[in-house]
């Protein structure tokens, strides 16, 4: 039986949920010839040695390589091309094809608690995940602005009025991820209300300092675990096709 290898490409990724998730899936489906590994590389150029593995069938991509991996691929799905970030690679007929399943996962997450009044959003961060978030907000006609260190609106000049007016907040940075669970991006939490829906894409810890401080102000909050599950299932569907 042909051996099929899958894995996660990233940097400092030993904490990741993906390995356990897919190993349990392989066990449930009695896929003894399937394995899932970490491809932890210090620079993107090392990805070529990863791609030399003839048994590779699929790779998930995480921070910090969702954008920098693109030049090393042969083709992109329409969605990945429009978003400008890849978090899933399929190896088909000798070609490396990039997909974005973050968009699928975030859309599912967004719609759990989205209400009619959630018409304006703030996206905190500007990495690969933020690009998928932007794509889905545009699909649902949600006006949005980016807050990052390098954007016009940054964490130093973010106004209280803008936070009051933006009832959807999506935290896409890695700040607050285990083990730095007390960390949070600087934010005027006093302007958060019970009308806000606050999503933090971090899943470990299950409640970040950012979510906790938002919940204390009455906001509806959700972490990134459901998004992670949904994007993983979408990746699996792509790899099987």
RATA-V78156 format. One record per residue. N is the residue number from 1. RES is the residue in three letters. OMEGA is omega in whole degrees, -180 to 180 (none if undefined). Layout:
n=N res=RES omega=OMEGA
n=N res=RES omega=OMEGA
//
This chain:
n=1 res=UNK omega=-177
n=2 res=UNK omega=179
n=3 res=UNK omega=178
n=4 res=UNK omega=-180
n=5 res=UNK omega=178
n=6 res=UNK omega=178
n=7 res=UNK omega=-180
n=8 res=UNK omega=177
n=9 res=UNK omega=180
n=10 res=UNK omega=-180
n=11 res=UNK omega=-177
n=12 res=UNK omega=-170
n=13 res=UNK omega=-177
n=14 res=UNK omega=-179
n=15 res=UNK omega=-164
n=16 res=UNK omega=178
n=17 res=UNK omega=-167
n=18 res=UNK omega=-176
n=19 res=UNK omega=-179
n=20 res=UNK omega=-177
n=21 res=UNK omega=-177
n=22 res=UNK omega=176
n=23 res=UNK omega=176
n=24 res=UNK omega=178
n=25 res=UNK omega=180
n=26 res=UNK omega=-179
n=27 res=UNK omega=-180
n=28 res=UNK omega=-177
n=29 res=UNK omega=179
n=30 res=UNK omega=-180
n=31 res=UNK omega=-174
n=32 res=UNK omega=-180
n=33 res=UNK omega=180
n=34 res=UNK omega=175
n=35 res=UNK omega=-178
n=36 res=UNK omega=-174
n=37 res=UNK omega=173
n=38 res=UNK omega=170
n=39 res=UNK omega=-175
n=40 res=UNK omega=-176
n=41 res=UNK omega=-176
n=42 res=UNK omega=177
n=43 res=UNK omega=-172
n=44 res=UNK omega=-179
n=45 res=UNK omega=-180
n=46 res=UNK omega=-178
n=47 res=UNK omega=180
n=48 res=UNK omega=179
n=49 res=UNK omega=175
n=50 res=UNK omega=-177
n=51 res=UNK omega=180
n=52 res=UNK omega=-180
n=53 res=UNK omega=-175
n=54 res=UNK omega=-178
n=55 res=UNK omega=-178
n=56 res=UNK omega=178
n=57 res=UNK omega=-179
n=58 res=UNK omega=179
n=59 res=UNK omega=166
n=60 res=UNK omega=180
n=61 res=UNK omega=179
n=62 res=UNK omega=-179
n=63 res=UNK omega=7
n=64 res=UNK omega=-167
n=65 res=UNK omega=-175
n=66 res=UNK omega=178
n=67 res=UNK omega=-175
n=68 res=UNK omega=179
n=69 res=UNK omega=-172
n=70 res=UNK omega=-179
n=71 res=UNK omega=-178
n=72 res=UNK omega=-177
n=73 res=UNK omega=180
n=74 res=UNK omega=-176
n=75 res=UNK omega=178
n=76 res=UNK omega=170
n=77 res=UNK omega=-180
n=78 res=UNK omega=-179
n=79 res=UNK omega=-180
n=80 res=UNK omega=179
n=81 res=UNK omega=-180
n=82 res=UNK omega=-178
n=83 res=UNK omega=-178
n=84 res=UNK omega=178
n=85 res=UNK omega=-178
n=86 res=UNK omega=174
n=87 res=UNK omega=-180
n=88 res=UNK omega=178
n=89 res=UNK omega=176
n=90 res=UNK omega=-180
n=91 res=UNK omega=-174
n=92 res=UNK omega=177
n=93 res=UNK omega=178
n=94 res=UNK omega=-180
n=95 res=UNK omega=176
n=96 res=UNK omega=-175
n=97 res=UNK omega=-178
n=98 res=UNK omega=179
n=99 res=UNK omega=172
n=100 res=UNK omega=178
n=101 res=UNK omega=174
n=102 res=UNK omega=-179
n=103 res=UNK omega=178
n=104 res=UNK omega=-178
n=105 res=UNK omega=-180
n=106 res=UNK omega=179
n=107 res=UNK omega=178
n=108 res=UNK omega=180
n=109 res=UNK omega=-179
n=110 res=UNK omega=-172
n=111 res=UNK omega=178
n=112 res=UNK omega=-173
n=113 res=UNK omega=-177
n=114 res=UNK omega=178
n=115 res=UNK omega=-178
n=116 res=UNK omega=-176
n=117 res=UNK omega=178
n=118 res=UNK omega=-175
n=119 res=UNK omega=-179
n=120 res=UNK omega=-176
n=121 res=UNK omega=168
n=122 res=UNK omega=175
n=123 res=UNK omega=-180
n=124 res=UNK omega=-177
n=125 res=UNK omega=-176
n=126 res=UNK omega=179
n=127 res=UNK omega=-177
n=128 res=UNK omega=-180
n=129 res=UNK omega=179
n=130 res=UNK omega=179
n=131 res=UNK omega=177
n=132 res=UNK omega=178
n=133 res=UNK omega=180
n=134 res=UNK omega=-179
n=135 res=UNK omega=-178
n=136 res=UNK omega=178
n=137 res=UNK omega=178
n=138 res=UNK omega=178
n=139 res=UNK omega=-178
n=140 res=UNK omega=177
n=141 res=UNK omega=176
n=142 res=UNK omega=177
n=143 res=UNK omega=-175
n=144 res=UNK omega=174
n=145 res=UNK omega=-179
n=146 res=UNK omega=175
n=147 res=UNK omega=177
n=148 res=UNK omega=-178
n=149 res=UNK omega=-173
n=150 res=UNK omega=-177
n=151 res=UNK omega=-180
n=152 res=UNK omega=172
n=153 res=UNK omega=-179
n=154 res=UNK omega=-175
n=155 res=UNK omega=178
n=156 res=UNK omega=-176
n=157 res=UNK omega=178
n=158 res=UNK omega=-174
n=159 res=UNK omega=177
n=160 res=UNK omega=-179
n=161 res=UNK omega=180
n=162 res=UNK omega=178
n=163 res=UNK omega=178
n=164 res=UNK omega=-174
n=165 res=UNK omega=-177
n=166 res=UNK omega=-171
n=167 res=UNK omega=175
n=168 res=UNK omega=-179
n=169 res=UNK omega=178
n=170 res=UNK omega=-179
n=171 res=UNK omega=-175
n=172 res=UNK omega=-179
n=173 res=UNK omega=176
n=174 res=UNK omega=-177
n=175 res=UNK omega=-179
n=176 res=UNK omega=177
n=177 res=UNK omega=174
n=178 res=UNK omega=9
n=179 res=UNK omega=-176
n=180 res=UNK omega=-168
n=181 res=UNK omega=179
n=182 res=UNK omega=-178
n=183 res=UNK omega=176
n=184 res=UNK omega=172
n=185 res=UNK omega=178
n=186 res=UNK omega=-172
n=187 res=UNK omega=179
n=188 res=UNK omega=-175
n=189 res=UNK omega=-180
n=190 res=UNK omega=-179
n=191 res=UNK omega=177
n=192 res=UNK omega=-179
n=193 res=UNK omega=178
n=194 res=UNK omega=176
n=195 res=UNK omega=-178
n=196 res=UNK omega=170
n=197 res=UNK omega=-174
n=198 res=UNK omega=179
n=199 res=UNK omega=173
n=200 res=UNK omega=-176
n=201 res=UNK omega=175
n=202 res=UNK omega=178
n=203 res=UNK omega=179
n=204 res=UNK omega=12
n=205 res=UNK omega=-179
n=206 res=UNK omega=172
n=207 res=UNK omega=178
n=208 res=UNK omega=175
n=209 res=UNK omega=179
n=210 res=UNK omega=179
n=211 res=UNK omega=-179
n=212 res=UNK omega=-179
n=213 res=UNK omega=178
n=214 res=UNK omega=180
n=215 res=UNK omega=179
n=216 res=UNK omega=178
n=217 res=UNK omega=175
n=218 res=UNK omega=-177
n=219 res=UNK omega=167
n=220 res=UNK omega=-176
n=221 res=UNK omega=177
n=222 res=UNK omega=179
n=223 res=UNK omega=-173
n=224 res=UNK omega=-173
n=225 res=UNK omega=-180
n=226 res=UNK omega=177
n=227 res=UNK omega=-179
n=228 res=UNK omega=178
n=229 res=UNK omega=-177
n=230 res=UNK omega=-180
n=231 res=UNK omega=178
n=232 res=UNK omega=179
n=233 res=UNK omega=177
n=234 res=UNK omega=177
n=235 res=UNK omega=180
n=236 res=UNK omega=178
n=237 res=UNK omega=179
n=238 res=UNK omega=-178
n=239 res=UNK omega=-179
n=240 res=UNK omega=-172
n=241 res=UNK omega=none
//
